[in-house]
Amino acid sequence: MNGLQKEIESRHLPELMRLENGDAVTNYEDWKLRREEIKKLLCHEYMGVTPENIKSAFECVGVDEDAYGGKATEKTIKVQLANNNDAYEFIFKLILPKAVKEKIPAFLHLQFNELVAGGLGEEIIDNGYAIVHVCYQDIDPDDSKESFLGVSRFEKDWINKDRWGKIAVWAFGASKIMDYLQTVVQLDHARIAVIGHSRLALTALWCAAMDERFSLAVAGNSGSLYRGSQAESFRDLSREYTRYWFCPNLFRDDRDANDLPFDMHFLIALIAPRYVCLTGATRDLWADAHSEVLSGLAASPAFEILGQKGLICPDEILPDTLYDEGNISFFLRAGTHFLGRDDWHAVIKYREEKNI
């Protein structure tokens, strides 16, 4: 057993590959049962339950044929959501490179602002990828108090302690966008990745876990184990500004990370046997890059039971090195809490190698 595996054991993580009845997960059928158990657990204890019966419709409300100096076509799409009691709408941008006519792979980029990436966006387009840009605040406001101003309005039950938190709401918005992307004939529907940074990295992971149409989830500077984290702790997340990202059950009984019936490896495992790319930074004070590596390793048995490799890496993780052998990859960048050009280059390299 190598050093990283010994450290995983020392953190006393909940058992990923054991059914609730105590039986070990030894084959594909066992994992299907275990996956459903984990989904139910995380919905009720972590992210919240997504409401049903929300209908959607889409409308193209703008077209720019000369985006990025004429290299791309940019469409503005309105997402219209409604149930029997309420309605809400938000917009996203779809940017299609003109150099590729069909079967275009795409990045659904959950962004912190309204601005579509400039020079970096052009570079992504030049590499043959479509960009799907959505500002998370358009899906639902990220405010420091509980409110129901955006998509969250479809579940207003204050008493319900497993109602969805903001991360699940933002992920739901991305999943509705995916509904539209499946109708775009130029896109390669089997090669659509969801990518986000920090809280939006968690959103990307949850989105891919709940929606199996995404081929890849890219989590930039987030996704580390809660147990033993040397950066933002589980208790830090219970502060007013961040607690609404999750369902109310998560912080009940004043529990700490060691009381949780899950850890981050449960979430990553739900994406198996598809692909996950984790990125970290050497001086990140918010996300613990070392614990991100451990979460990938701890999730790997779910990929292995499905005939894939998980995260393959040495005990010493080197900066500016992409560990890309398995269906979980890791890239460590020198620097701070940021999703930058070097991260994008690593992710694109991973996608090209795996054809995802």
Secondary structure, DSSP 4 states (H G I P E B T S, - for coil): --HHHHHHHHTTPPPTTB-TTS-B--SHHHHHHHHHHHHHHHIIIII-BPPS--EEEEEEEEEEEEHHHHTEEEEEEEEEEE-SS-EEEEEEEEEEETT--SSEEEEEEEESSSPPPSHHHHHHHHTT-EEEEEEHHHHS---SS---SSGGGG---SS-TTB--HHHHHHHHHHHHHHHHTT-TTEEEEEEEEEEETHHHHHHHHHHHH-TT-SEEEEES----STT-SSS-TTGGGSHHHHTTS-GGGGGGG--GGG-S--HHHHHHTTTTSEEEEEEETT-SSS-HHHHHHHHHHHHHHHHHTT---B---SSPPTTEEE-SSSEEEEEESSSS---HHHHHHHHHHHHHHT-
